[in-house]
């Protein structure tokens, strides 16, 4: 019977926050032991769960993986964020502990883009107010305040994967598109870049945000920016809750400076469906509020699940770090096989995460020479803080070189695959 470095059935996977069932099934099909939960976990509960020997953690946006939590997870190999953002994960600290973090930056872009277009139309037709009145038994047939979006200008703050898709869809509907991004981006169709955020705000009928949560985007739309916007214009935020000053937005709606707003994300969001939601925007006219469901279509969630799970499996089984947000990206072929009388013998693969300081590679090579190890293949990538080296060695040499690498003071983690 062929021996392995670690039996697959002993790889423990914990998936939180209702990750799509197809992802859990794919991991089980791979032979891993999988536990799932529909809820997020707080720091104490997550630390306790990981301390029990979890190797693979899957989360969405409401679970925080802090340095303190990572310190209680000695067996954790990798974290999968089944979403776009990873600001809820201490990625740098994870890298320093040899924990690779993966996300899915593209799988739900279409769903968010479609929601943005739907909200634009709904705001200009005042659909939420109309349907609310109908449910109250009020028949108010009037064209007052209802407008087409054709010919209007949509301003996109952020022109990445989502913003650029919104651009294409909006233009197909006859809208003019302008955008602002801190990076130079190639416009799609007839979209026009703005030289500044102020220029975009002053020249748009509807402003839609598509930016990450960073220090520079924190409350980037505040009282001063709202005042710059055209009277009667609309604001849409399907990006991150921290980018809009909610009290200032509520005041702009109440004063009728803005004609409406749609928000899918908020500075504070309930941890679960049983917790109430509060906001200064509750009850305001022509304001669409949705519970962070921009990417929550069945198609997007299944795409995200399969994308992240495939990255996690390739990392655990092969060592491939392509797509990691905190590790040097290293694509790898299957382990080298040597013909033998009783069938091919697969080489031992050693995954070595180390501090990116001078002299590490020379120490590794000296160790290889000292042990007389036969290297079948060697791979290396580095980033600012860590290096990721992968060695395929003859089976008889695997344990010796693993022990030697673990003894190096620069080693963060050394993991065998055979």
VEXLO-827254 format. One record per residue: residue in three letters; x, y, z of N, C-alpha, C in turn. Coordinates in steps of 0.001 Angstrom, whole numbers, padded with zeros to 6 digits, always signed. Layout:
AlaXYZXYZXYZ/...
% end
This chain:
Unk+000847-001191+000000+000000+000000+000000+000884+001244+000000/Unk+000510+002243-000820+001275+003473-000909+001068+004323+000338/Unk+002146+004792+000924+002045+005675+002089+002011+007128+001628/Unk+001382+007955+002418+001314+009377+002110+001841+010173+003285/Unk+002201+011438+003008+002730+012282+004078+001655+012597+005110/Unk+000398+012699+004674-000696+012941+005609-001985+012456+004954/Unk-002727+011552+005585-003939+011009+004967-004969+012110+004703/Unk-005572+012068+003522-006535+013102+003148-007719+013167+004102/Unk-008160+012019+004586-009329+012026+005449-009068+012716+006786/Unk-007794+012970+007102-007460+013678+008336-007301+015191+008121/Unk-007423+015649+006863-007417+017082+006586-008770+017645+007018/Unk-008767+018491+008047-010005+019046+008586-010306+020404+007941/Unk-011527+020520+007419-011972+021746+006759-013159+022316+007525/Unk-013126+023623+007800-014236+024314+008452-014728+025418+007524/Unk-015987+025330+007084-016595+026324+006203-017702+027050+006962/Unk-017593+028381+007037-018554+029197+007770-019387+030069+006837/Unk-020435+030648+007401-021256+031668+006730-021980+031148+005483/Unk-022376+029907+005496-023215+029402+004423-022553+029332+003070/Unk-021276+028946+003029-020607+028731+001740-021438+027746+000921/Unk-021550+027994-000370-022395+027179-001240-022077+025687-001084/Unk-023138+024881-001059-022993+023445-000792-022102+022742-001804/Unk-022020+023268-003023-021173+022622-004031-019702+022650-003622/Unk-019295+023700-002893-017913+023774-002424-017611+022714-001386/Unk-018527+022555-000425-018344+021526+000599-018302+020139-000024/Unk-019175+019904-001001-019208+018588-001642-017930+018320-002414/Unk-017421+019338-003067-016155+019175-003819-015019+018799-002879/Unk-014971+019378-001711-013929+019059-000730-014107+017647-000178/Unk-015352+017265+000045-015607+015892+000513-015226+014880-000568/Unk-015539+015210-001811-015164+014314-002912-013646+014136-002991/Unk-012929+015152-002547-011467+015076-002544-010965+014198-001413/Unk-011835+013859-000475-011462+012988+000636-011258+013695+001948/Unk-011464+015034+001982-011253+015791+003205-012449+015648+004148/Unk-012189+015884+005451-013239+015906+006459-013764+017331+006578/Unk-015059+017535+006281-015607+018892+006152-016709+019138+007175/Unk-016606+020268+007888-017652+020730+008795-018154+022075+008285/Unk-019475+022269+008266-020035+023511+007736-020926+024171+008780/Unk-021041+025504+008672-021938+026277+009530-022497+027433+008715/Unk-023756+027756+008931-024395+028855+008208-024039+030209+008816/Unk-023455+030221+010022-023198+031471+010724-021711+031826+010754/Unk-021459+033093+011045-020095+033544+011320-019735+033146+012752/Unk-018451+033246+013080-017985+032989+014437-017263+034214+014967/Unk-017424+034497+016244-016635+035569+016848-015226+035052+017135/Unk-014357+035943+017596-012948+035582+017786-012769+034384+018703/Unk-013483+034388+019830-013300+033320+020811-013734+031968+020252/Unk-014889+031942+019609-015396+030688+019058-014516+030196+017920/Unk-014053+031123+017074-013212+030723+015946-011866+030201+016441/Unk-011277+030885+017417-009995+030430+017960-010121+029031+018547/Unk-011207+028782+019237-011432+027458+019827-011583+026397+018747/Unk-012329+026729+017687-012543+025769+016600-011234+025455+015876/Unk-010441+026473+015612-009182+026264+014885-008158+025524+015734/Unk-008176+025777+017039-007239+025104+017935-007462+023598+017964/Unk-008655+023166+017549-008971+021730+017543-008327+020997+016364/Unk-007577+021720+015545-006821+021050+014491-007317+021282+013084/Unk-007978+022429+012833-008453+022749+011485-007272+023084+010581/Unk-007273+022503+009380-006216+022762+008398-006635+023792+007347/Unk-007921+023792+007017-008437+024672+005972-009663+025395+006503/Unk-009652+026740+006421-010773+027551+006899-011385+028291+005719/Unk-012711+028228+005610-013422+028980+004592-014402+029940+005236/Unk-014342+031226+004855-015214+032251+005436-015760+033138+004322/Unk-016679+034022+004707-017104+035087+003814-016720+036416+004465/Unk-017604+037382+004490-017174+038726+004904-017384+039044+006381/Unk-018142+038226+007117-018483+038596+008492-017600+037948+009553/Unk-016755+037027+009179-015849+036382+010134-014486+037059+010056/Unk-013975+037476+011196-012671+038138+011257-011603+037125+011666/Unk-010556+037048+010844-009416+036183+011160-008281+037103+011600/Unk-008206+037335+012886-007266+038297+013457-005934+037630+013786/Unk-004895+038417+014071-003627+037830+014526-003799+036956+015757/Unk-004675+037374+016681-004895+036575+017895-005513+035226+017550/Unk-006422+035200+016594-007033+033944+016167-005994+033061+015477/Unk-005189+033645+014612-004158+032880+013905-003151+032265+014880/Unk-002890+032969+015971-001938+032462+016965-002440+031186+017637/Unk-003746+030961+017600-004336+029769+018220-004582+028647+017197/Unk-004018+028790+015996-004307+027829+014920-003018+027222+014375/Unk-002351+026370+015153-001039+025854+014732-001083+024954+013502/Unk-002203+024316+013230-002294+023403+012093-002873+024059+010833/Unk-003311+025297+010942-003958+025958+009810-002976+026145+008655/Unk-003349+025645+007487-002520+025754+006291-002961+026898+005384/Unk-004271+027098+005295-004776+028053+004317-006156+028544+004712/Unk-006460+029774+004269-007773+030381+004490-008344+030765+003135/Unk-009589+030399+002905-010273+030792+001689-011347+031811+001998/Unk-011278+032980+001358-012324+033998+001489-013275+033810+000307/Unk-014483+033358+000585-015455+033083-000465-016187+034379-000828/Unk-015393+035363-001256-015869+036700-001588-014716+037425-002274/Unk-014878+038720-002499-013807+039494-003125-012829+040016-002078/Unk-013350+040719-001071-012491+041383-000099-011827+040432+000881/Unk-010640+040835+001352-009918+040054+002351-009500+040934+003529/Unk-010128+042120+003651-009754+043021+004743-010154+042465+006102/Unk-011007+041428+006132-011392+040787+007385-010367+039755+007845/Unk-009306+039575+007066-008263+038599+007378-006935+039334+007584/Unk-006222+038984+008619-004887+039560+008856-003896+038867+007922/Unk-003884+039307+006667-003140+038584+005622-001628+038589+005863/Unk-001084+039726+006294+000367+039791+006522+000773+038866+007667/Unk-000005+038873+008733+000290+037997+009862+000155+036534+009440/Unk-000842+036246+008613-001011+034881+008120+000208+034437+007317/Unk+000721+035317+006469+001907+034973+005676+003098+034676+006575/Unk+003250+035455+007638+004363+035245+008564+004224+033947+009348/Unk+003044+033361+009309+002819+032059+009946+002741+030934+008926/Unk+002983+031264+007665+002957+030246+006618+001563+029821+006212/Unk+000588+030720+006381-000805+030425+006033-001171+031204+004768/Unk-001449+030500+003690-001801+031143+002427-003276+031523+002420/Unk-003564+032722+001910-004943+033223+001835-005360+033345+000373/Unk-006536+032821+000060-007073+032879-001301-008448+033546-001268/Unk-008803+034198-002359-010142+034778-002486-010668+034514-003892/Unk-011800+035127-004211-012392+034975-005542-012750+036357-006065/Unk-011793+037043-006683-012016+038441-007035-012929+038690-008222/Unk-013246+037662-008996-013976+037915-010239-015314+037185-010357/Unk-015578+036195-009527-016695+035288-009781-018074+035917-009590/Unk-018183+036995-008799-019508+037580-008589-019644+038957-009222/Unk-018720+039333-010095-018734+040677-010662-019996+040944-011466/Unk-020448+039942-012234-021642+040154-013048-022864+040398-012174/Unk-022990+039657-011085-024153+039817-010210-024203+041218-009608/Unk-023056+041738-009163-023017+043081-008582-023312+044128-009654/Unk-022776+043930-010839-023015+044877-011931-024496+044920-012294/Unk-025132+043759-012362-026554+043722-012693-027392+044402-011619/Unk-027046+044197-010341-027773+044861-009255-027649+046372-009380/Unk-026471+046854-009714-026254+048294-009851-027145+048885-010936/Unk-027246+048208-012064-028107+048686-013147-029577+048645-012723/Unk-029976+047544-012052-031362+047427-011590-031700+048553-010617/Unk-030768+048891-009718-031003+049961-008745-031092+051320-009428/Unk-030281+051515-010456-030326+052784-011187-031709+053013-011782/Unk-032245+051992-012430-033580+052100-013011-034630+052279-011914/Unk-034519+051476-010852-035507+051531-009772-035546+052910-009119/Unk-034383+053535-008937-034335+054854-008322-034990+055900-009216/Unk-034708+055861-010509-035268+056859-011409-036754+056645-011691/Unk-037246+055438-011465-038683+055186-011600-039396+055152-010240/Unk-038630+055340-009168-039161+055357-007799-039974+054087-007514/Unk-039424+052970-007922-040158+051709-007851-040419+051251-006416/Unk-039474+051465-005522-039686+050985-004146-040792+051771-003459/Unk-040857+053086-003720-041936+053879-003138-043282+053468-003729/Unk-043296+053218-005044-044543+052831-005703-045070+051494-005179/Unk-044179+050525-005065-044635+049207-004602-045040+049249-003134/Unk-044353+050058-002328-044739+050199-000922-046135+050797-000809/Unk-046430+051809-001631-047761+052408-001620-048832+051400-002037/Unk-048519+050611-003053-049485+049612-003511-049782+048591-002419/Unk-048751+048182-001694-048954+047216-000613-049790+047809+000524/Unk-049802+049138+000615-050641+049804+001616-052041+050108+001070/Unk-052290+049649-000169-053603+049869-000765-053765+051213-001435/Unk-052668+051927-001684-052727+053260-002297-052486+053158-003800/Unk-053418+053723-004582-053284+053745-006044-052920+055171-006438/Unk-051632+055382-006792-051145+056730-007099-050513+056724-008486/Unk-051343+056680-009511-050855+056611-010893-050448+058004-011352/Unk-049135+058202-011508-048618+059511-011901-047222+059341-012492/Unk-046864+060211-013420-045520+060209-014000-044577+061149-013261/Unk-045092+061858-012283-044277+062840-011558-043096+062163-010869/Unk-041905+062672-011123-040699+062159-010483-040145+060893-011091/Unk-040773+060359-012143-040287+059139-012800-039573+059513-014093/Unk-038407+058939-014297-037591+059311-015454-036950+058080-016091/Unk-036644+058186-017382-035826+057186-018052-034360+057397-017672/Unk-033570+056329-017751-032130+056470-017512-031388+056773-018809/Unk-032021+056527-019936-031386+056818-021226-031017+058291-021308/Unk-029781+058556-021718-029304+059923-021853-028712+060508-020595/Unk-028869+059820-019464-028291+060321-018220-026843+059844-018068/Unk-026128+060506-017198-024700+060200-016994-024513+059437-015699/Unk-023889+058270-015804-023527+057503-014622-022028+057676-014380/Unk-021672+058033-013160-020272+058207-012786-019816+057049-011924/Unk-018807+056346-012374-018307+055157-011680-017022+055496-010940/Unk-017054+055354-009637-015849+055560-008830-015218+054195-008632/Unk-014136+053952-009336-013519+052638-009406-013910+051981-010715/Unk-012900+051642-011527-013164+051093-012870-012454+049758-013029/Unk-012640+048909-011998-012046+047578-012044-012996+046590-012684/Unk-012987+045372-012176-013770+044297-012798-015270+044565-012731/Unk-015755+045126-011605-017181+045410-011492-017529+046712-012196/Unk-016773+047768-011903-017062+049062-012508-017073+049016-014020/Unk-016136+048292-014612-016075+048219-016069-017259+047439-016640/Unk-017760+046437-015903-018956+045726-016371-020192+046610-016285/Unk-020307+047381-015215-021402+048345-015117-021336+049312-016291/Unk-020131+049726-016636-019924+050651-017745-020523+050117-019037/Unk-020238+048866-019353-020734+048253-020587-022259+048144-020571/Unk-022822+047679-019440-024266+047519-019346-024984+048865-019417/Unk-024434+049875-018737-025060+051197-018728-025051+051819-020124/Unk-023927+051686-020809-023846+052266-022149-024808+051571-023109/Unk-024991+050257-022934-025931+049528-023794-027361+050030-023606/Unk-027622+050649-022458-028952+051187-022178-029072+052653-022575/Unk-028039+053181-023204-028107+054555-023679-027606+055590-022698/Unk-026934+055160-021631-026399+056109-020669-025010+056571-021093/Unk-024656+057771-020686-023283+058233-020826-022503+057748-019603/Unk-021249+057367-019788-020452+056798-018702-019184+057618-018511/Unk-018969+058058-017273-017682+058653-016890-017171+057863-015693/Unk-015871+057864-015498-015319+057114-014374-014084+057794-013818/Unk-013798+057474-012557-012574+057945-011907-011924+056775-011201/Unk-010633+056596-011428-009863+055543-010775-008475+056093-010488/Unk-007887+055657-009378-006547+056153-009029-005488+055570-009948/Unk-005823+054483-010651-004922+053891-011619-005408+054205-013027/Unk-004496+054269-013957-004868+054500-015354-005557+053255-015897/Unk-006784+053414-016418-007561+052287-016930-007988+052567-018365/Unk-007974+051527-019184-008417+051652-020561-009945+051710-020586/Unk-010532+052801-021112-011994+052889-021151-012583+051847-022093/Unk-013734+051308-021719-014476+050416-022588-015569+051220-023290/Unk-015816+050899-024552-016838+051621-025300-016536+053099-025365/Unk-017538+053931-025042-017389+055386-025103-017203+056013-023721/Unk-016880+055193-022705-016673+055718-021358-015517+056711-021343/Unk-015642+057733-020504-014631+058784-020448-014078+058903-019034/Unk-012752+058928-018894-012161+059087-017561-012253+060530-017077/Unk-012395+060704-015774-012354+062024-015152-010993+062226-014502/Unk-010574+063470-014456-009253+063761-013886-009264+063760-012364/Unk-010441+063899-011783-010524+063946-010323-011892+063433-009870/Unk-011981+063097-008596-013251+062683-008012-014253+063832-008057/Unk-013778+065044-007779-014670+066211-007797-015303+066388-009172/Unk-014514+066215-010223-015037+066358-011584-016155+065354-011841/Unk-015950+064109-011378-016978+063085-011581-018252+063437-010823/Unk-018123+063869-009565-019288+064160-008744-020124+065291-009336/Unk-019470+066285-009890-020171+067455-010417-020866+067179-011748/Unk-020480+066109-012439-020969+065880-013794-021773+064595-013961/Unk-022222+064001-012860-022948+062733-012931-024367+062878-012401/Unk-025293+062157-013047-026669+062087-012563-026828+060981-011528/Unk-026032+059937-011666-026006+058863-010679-024552+058484-010450/Unk-024151+058371-009186-022777+058024-008819-022792+056636-008190/Unk-021958+055736-008709-021901+054359-008198-020485+054041-007761/Unk-020361+053515-006546-019052+053246-005947-018634+051801-006153/Unk-017381+051613-006567-016829+050267-006775-015358+050276-006370/Unk-015120+050509-005068-013766+050645-004536-013591+049715-003340/Unk-012345+049359-003001-012100+048525-001819-012116+049359-000549/Unk-012105+048691+000593-012026+049371+001883-010563+049590+002237/Unk-010110+050823+002131-008746+051202+002485-008794+052502+003282/Unk-007639+052935+003789-007586+054206+004508-007991+055358+003600/Unk-007607+055274+002335-007898+056376+001422-009360+056424+000992/Unk-010077+055294+001104-011496+055297+000717-012440+055421+001905/Unk-011900+055466+003117-012749+055560+004302-013545+056865+004270/Unk-014866+056755+004216-015783+057899+004140-015356+058885+003044/Unk-014985+058324+001895-014582+059184+000779-015769+059987+000236/Unk-016983+059511+000506-018175+060281+000167-018785+060792+001469/Unk-018482+062040+001775-018966+062681+002993-019796+063915+002659/Unk-019964+064771+003630-020822+065950+003461-020353+066825+002303/Unk-019052+067068+002217-018527+067942+001159-018731+067326-000224/Unk-018497+066032-000340-018651+065369-001643-020124+065306-002051/Unk-021014+065047-001102-022447+065000-001411-022944+066365-001880/Unk-022397+067402-001297-022797+068753-001690-022400+069054-003122/Unk-021274+068447-003583-020821+068666-004963-021730+068010-005991/Unk-022428+066956-005593-023262+066214-006531-024429+067065-007016/Unk-024896+066769-008227-026012+067506-008809-027273+067366-007954/Unk-028061+068435-007892-029330+068373-007159-030237+067348-007841/Unk-030787+066442-007040-031663+065413-007577-030948+064167-008062/Unk-029628+064127-007958-028875+062959-008427-028971+061813-007427/Unk-028485+060648-007851-028605+059423-007045-027220+058909-006651/Unk-027160+058220-005513-025913+057595-005061-026146+056108-004843/Unk-025241+055285-005372-025312+053832-005194-024005+053352-004588/Unk-024103+052563-003526-022903+051968-002923-023093+050466-002770/Unk-022475+049722-003665-022426+048261-003575-020987+047795-003347/Unk-020162+048667-002758-018737+048371-002592-018428+047945-001163/Unk-018147+048913-000302-017847+048645+001099-018557+049677+001962/Unk-019026+049243+003129-019818+050108+003984-019080+051317+004511/Unk-017762+051239+004564-016976+052316+005161-016771+053514+004237/Unk-017161+053417+002984-016798+054478+002038-017793+055631+002009/Unk-018943+055478+002649-019964+056540+002655-020263+056957+004092/Unk-020316+058267+004321-020728+058823+005614-022253+058746+005660/Unk-022795+057792+006400-024237+057531+006387-025051+058705+006953/Unk-024701+059301+008096-025482+060454+008571-025508+061601+007560/Unk-024388+061855+006894-024358+062920+005889-025253+062571+004704/Unk-025259+061303+004309-026128+060871+003209-027589+061013+003597/Unk-027929+060618+004816-029310+060743+005266-029764+062199+005233/Unk-028910+063107+005636-029256+064527+005612-029441+065033+004187/Unk-028606+064544+003256-028725+064959+001850-030027+064457+001236/Unk-030504+063295+001686-031780+062766+001213-032941+063568+001804/Unk-032883+063812+003100-033961+064541+003775-034112+065959+003229/Unk-032997+066607+002900-033041+067980+002378-033410+068028+000901/Unk-033556+066842+000291-033894+066690-001125-032797+067193-002057/Unk-031571+067323-001509-030452+067616-002410-030194+066414-003312/Unk-030256+065202-002743-030192+063988-003543-031598+063457-003766/Unk-031808+062851-004933-033115+062310-005254-033340+060909-004736/Unk-032268+060246-004318-032406+058888-003810-031056+058212-003670/Unk-031083+057013-003113-029834+056267-002908-030152+054783-002805/Unk-029165+053979-003118-029261+052523-002962-027990+052043-002299/Unk-028134+051293-001211-026971+050783-000485-027139+049298-000193/Unk-026091+048557-000455-026067+047124-000167-025089+046805+000956/Unk-024276+047790+001335-023239+047588+002356-023291+048739+003345/Unk-022867+048453+004597-023049+049411+005670-021856+049367+006626/Unk-021603+050485+007343-020468+050504+008283-020543+049392+009315/Unk-021752+049108+009795-021945+047977+010692-023054+047109+010122/Unk-022783+045818+010022-023770+044887+009496-024025+043785+010518/Unk-025281+043383+010688-025594+042306+011632-024812+041035+011328/Unk-024448+040323+012367-023669+039092+012200-024519+037936+011691/Unk-025825+038027+011861-026705+036950+011418-028099+037455+011150/Unk-028951+036600+010588-030301+037004+010217-031192+037302+011409/Unk-030803+036861+012608-031636+037079+013792-031307+038384+014510/Unk-030303+039127+014020-029924+040397+014645-030586+041551+013889/Unk-031192+042525+014581-031864+043622+013881-030875+044553+013196/Unk-031365+045228+012144-030560+046194+011393-031055+047596+011713/Unk-030146+048496+011988-030506+049891+012254-029657+050802+011372/Unk-030233+051926+010969-029510+052898+010151-030286+054199+010128/Unk-029563+055299+009944-030205+056613+009793-031021+056700+008509/Unk-030840+055741+007613-031530+055766+006328-032891+055081+006357/Unk-033216+054412+007446-034479+053679+007523-035659+054626+007352/Unk-036586+054231+006493-037816+054984+006319-037740+056160+005368/Unk-036569+056452+004811-036443+057601+003913-036969+057257+002528/Unk-037558+058242+001871-038163+058034+000558-037105+057753-000511/Unk-037461+056865-001431-036616+056502-002571-035207+056084-002150/Unk-035136+055322-001080-033865+054752-000619-034006+053233-000623/Unk-033152+052578-001390-033162+051120-001497-032095+050566-000561/Unk-032488+049714+000355-031550+049080+001289-031626+047571+001094/Unk-030487+046954+000843-030427+045495+000699-029330+044948+001607/Unk-029489+043720+002118-028593+043178+003165-027330+042517+002626/Unk-026483+043309+001957-025195+042821+001444-025390+041582+000560/Unk-026241+041746-000444-026548+040627-001339-026108+040898-002775/Unk-025225+041892-002963-024796+042241-004312-024261+041065-005100/Unk-023495+040228-004450-022947+039044-005114-023683+037776-004757/Unk-024824+037925-004101-025530+036750-003591-026605+036267-004562/Unk-026179+035894-005730-027042+035118-006614-026564+033669-006533/Unk-027433+032747-006849-027040+031340-006792-025903+031061-007765/Unk-025957+031726-008926-024889+031519-009908-023547+032019-009375/Unk-023562+033220-008787-022310+033786-008280-021761+032977-007126/Unk-022630+032575-006187-022152+031841-005023-021579+030476-005398/Unk-022183+029829-006379-021617+028552-006828-020291+028770-007546/Unk-020210+029815-008375-018955+030117-009062-017846+030432-008067/Unk-018183+031232-007045-017201+031579-006012-016741+030331-005282/Unk-017710+029487-004896-017374+028279-004140-016405+027398-004915/Unk-016690+027161-006170-015832+026275-006957-014473+026910-007219/Unk-014445+028229-007430-013177+028921-007678-012267+028826-006457/Unk-012790+029178-005275-011964+029171-004066-011580+027749-003679/Unk-012531+026827-003741-012251+025445-003356-011162+024838-004237/Unk-011214+025105-005523-010167+024574-006407-008790+025119-006027/Unk-008726+026403-005649-007449+026985-005214-006969+026337-003920/Unk-007893+026108-002977-007522+025475-001704-007018+024050-001924/Unk-007705+023301-002775-007307+021915-003040-005943+021863-003710/Unk-005725+022735-004681-004429+022731-005374-003295+023102-004420/Unk-003588+024012-003472-002547+024374-002515-002251+023231-001557/Unk-003301+022619-001014-003107+021525-000046-002462+020313-000712/Unk-002939+019950-001887-002493+018710-002528-001209+018835-003328/Unk-000987+020005-003922+000143+020158-004856+001110+021244-004412/Unk+000620+022223-003631+001476+023332-003215+001331+024564-004082/Unk+000417+024567-005040+000229+025694-005949-000328+026894-005172/Unk+000358+028033-005281-000092+029229-004564-000652+030288-005507/Unk-000829+029964-006770-001379+030911-007738-002751+031391-007275/Unk-002932+032706-007261-004187+033289-006792-004172+033695-005337/Unk-003090+033390-004615-003010+033795-003213-002789+035298-003123/Unk-003420+035934-002122-003273+037375-001953-002124+037745-001019/Unk-001541+036761-000332-000471+037082+000613+000784+036236+000432/Unk+000765+035297-000495+001910+034434-000766+002501+034760-002133/Unk+003797+034533-002328+004331+034583-003690+003578+033572-004551/Unk+003149+034000-005721+002364+033119-006583+003270+032167-007339/Unk+003081+030878-007107+003928+029848-007696+003047+028737-008256/Unk+003065+028609-009588+002346+027503-010215+003295+026315-010290/Unk+002745+025138-010146+003585+023944-010063+002994+022814-010887/Unk+003839+022019-011514+003359+020813-012187+003140+019699-011166/Unk+002520+018598-011573+002445+017444-010662+003846+016979-010279/Unk+003932+016278-009175+005230+015801-008707+005872+014859-009727/Unk+007187+014962-009808+007960+014164-010752+007853+012666-010432/Unk+007714+011849-011454+007632+010399-011270+008792+009710-011980/Unk+009379+008737-011282+010491+007957-011833+010033+006530-012094/Unk+010262+006006-013294+009847+004629-013585+010526+003625-012656/Unk+009790+002575-012287+010335+001487-011459+009640+000190-011858/Unk+010213-000930-011427+009675-002236-011815+008239-002430-011362/Unk+007925-001942-010165+006568-002128-009622+005686-000900-009831/Unk+006059-000078-010803+005266+001106-011107+006030+002383-010812/Unk+005588+003510-011350+006301+004780-011156+006341+005198-009689/Unk+007470+005774-009309+007657+006267-007947+007604+007788-007973/Unk+006693+008363-007197+006543+009815-007181+007541+010436-006220/Unk+008161+011518-006655+009143+012192-005807+008460+012807-004587/Unk+009239+013058-003551+008747+013758-002381+008834+015258-002647/Unk+007784+015975-002320+007769+017436-002512+007820+018111-001148/Unk+008747+019058-001008+008915+019817+000223+008526+021268-000055/Unk+007532+021771+000691+007083+023155+000556+007715+023959+001696/Unk+008509+024950+001338+009298+025676+002340+008954+027163+002301/Unk+008289+027634+003351+007989+029058+003499+009023+029645+004454/Unk+009671+030728+004029+010756+031275+004840+010765+032799+004783/Unk+011449+033393+005728+011623+034841+005723+012472+035233+004516/Unk+012067+036299+003846+012797+036743+002670+013952+037646+003102/Unk+015018+037001+003552+016236+037697+003975+017424+037116+003214/Unk+018511+037885+003073+019665+037376+002332+020242+036106+002945/Unk+020654+035199+002104+021376+034012+002543+020566+032752+002699/Unk+019234+032850+002611+018412+031658+002835+018651+030621+001742/Unk+018661+031063+000492+018831+030120-000613+020189+029425-000552/Unk+021213+030170-000152+022540+029550-000059+022575+028513+001059/Unk+021868+028773+002156+021795+027789+003236+021053+026538+002780/Unk+019986+026735+002017+019243+025594+001501+020122+024750+000581/Unk+020847+025421-000304+021709+024689-001240+022857+023984-000521/Unk+023362+024623+000543+024418+023979+001321+023895+022726+002008/Unk+022673+022800+002509+022045+021637+003146+021853+020515+002125/Unk+021407+020873+000945+021204+019883-000118+022517+019193-000463/Unk+023584+020000-000580+024893+019434-000919+025419+018539+000198/Unk+025235+018989+001434+025729+018224+002588+025045+016860+002683/Unk+023751+016841+002406+023004+015586+002501+023141+014730+001241/Unk+023675+015326+000187+023797+014589-001067+022451+014260-001676/Unk+021505+015200-001533+020140+014967-001991+020045+015120-003507/Unk+019313+014219-004129+019073+014302-005568+017822+015143-005798/Unk+017996+016348-006385+016889+017265-006634+016330+017008-008030/Unk+015061+016640-008082+014411+016444-009374+013906+017753-009970/Unk+013489+018673-009109+013014+019981-009569+013053+020947-008398/Unk+013225+022222-008719+013293+023252-007686+012591+024507-008193/Unk+011759+025116-007321+010987+026297-007702+011081+027323-006571/Unk+011077+028611-006937+011189+029657-005924+010508+030941-006407/Unk+009718+031547-005521+009194+032898-005723+009241+033614-004389/Unk+009411+034930-004435+009456+035724-003210+008571+036956-003350/Unk+008163+037496-002223+007595+038840-002199+008386+039657-001178/Unk+007846+040774-000738+008611+041663+000139+008999+040993+001451/Unk+008134+040122+001967+008349+039592+003317+008752+038115+003368/Unk+008228+037302+002462+008490+035866+002562+008931+035289+001224/Unk+009599+034143+001315+009948+033363+000140+009211+032040+000184/Unk+008917+031512-000986+008221+030233-001078+009014+029355-002039/Unk+009681+028343-001465+010515+027438-002253+009895+026048-002232/Unk+009934+025382-003361+009392+024031-003475+010463+023128-004076/Unk+010739+022017-003392+011744+021062-003842+011083+019719-004110/Unk+011335+019148-005272+010967+017756-005551+012236+016921-005436/Unk+012254+015990-004484+013465+015240-004188+013182+013742-004279/Unk+014246+012973-004390+014114+011518-004420+013470+011044-003121/Unk+012582+010044-003176+011845+009602-001986+012713+009296-000779/Unk+013869+008712-001001+014715+008346+000146+015284+009562+000865/Unk+015233+010747+000219+015845+011951+000793+014836+012878+001465/Unk+013531+012634+001282+012517+013579+001723+012577+013902+003200/Unk+012637+012899+004050+012589+013142+005487+013839+013853+005984/Unk+014999+013518+005410+016242+014160+005855+016247+015647+005523/Unk+015871+015976+004299+015916+017394+003923+014814+018181+004628/Unk+013674+017543+004901+012607+018211+005641+013089+018590+007029/Unk+013756+017664+007700+014279+017940+009037+015321+019052+009000/Unk+016178+019053+007972+017199+020077+007853+016613+021458+007601/Unk+015595+021532+006754+014967+022812+006454+014235+023363+007672/Unk+013596+022493+008420+012889+022944+009627+013830+023499+010671/Unk+015077+023080+010634+016068+023555+011605+016641+024918+011254/Unk+016443+025392+010014+016981+026702+009629+016244+027802+010383/Unk+016956+028786+010933+016291+029846+011716+015344+030704+010884/Unk+015548+030762+009581+014683+031580+008718+013392+030868+008320/Unk+013288+029597+008623+012119+028822+008210+010869+029256+008971/Unk+009797+029507+008239+008486+029779+008827+007685+028492+008904/Unk+007690+027741+007809+006966+026474+007784+007550+025603+006673/Unk+007705+024327+006968+008129+023352+005967+007132+022201+005990/Unk+006536+021929+004831+005468+020913+004772+005793+019885+003709/Unk+005656+018593+004016+005948+017566+003031+004703+017120+002260/Unk+004900+016728+001016+003848+016124+000200+004395+014866-000445/Unk+003848+013716-000062+004154+012482-000782+003075+011447-000543/
% end
